[in-house]
């Protein structure tokens, strides 16, 4: 199927039905994913529909994550804290911020000793 044969209303409907999954929408339209992506990029209403569908999907998955974390699921609690509570020290690794007035030096001795 070419872009000329695609219909904006149908594309938007499938974006919504497939929750922003372009591979699924393209399969239902009988076209390649790249063809659908090009069509969406060329049509602002389709592009906006894709952004809305993906934001909605993120909201839905966040709700599931919150429910699992509140239910005490360890993986969900851990993931939530590592991504949403970094400011409280829940991090996998420490991040260093460099400012123009500071210097940071690592020597080979630091590396060899695991510092």
Secondary structure, DSSP 8 states (H G I E B T S, - for coil): --GGG--HHHHHHHHHHTTT-HHHHHHHHTS-HHHHHHHHHH-HHHHHHHHHHHHHHHHHHHHHHHHHHHTT-HHHHHHHHHHH-GGGT--SS------TT------HHHHHTT-
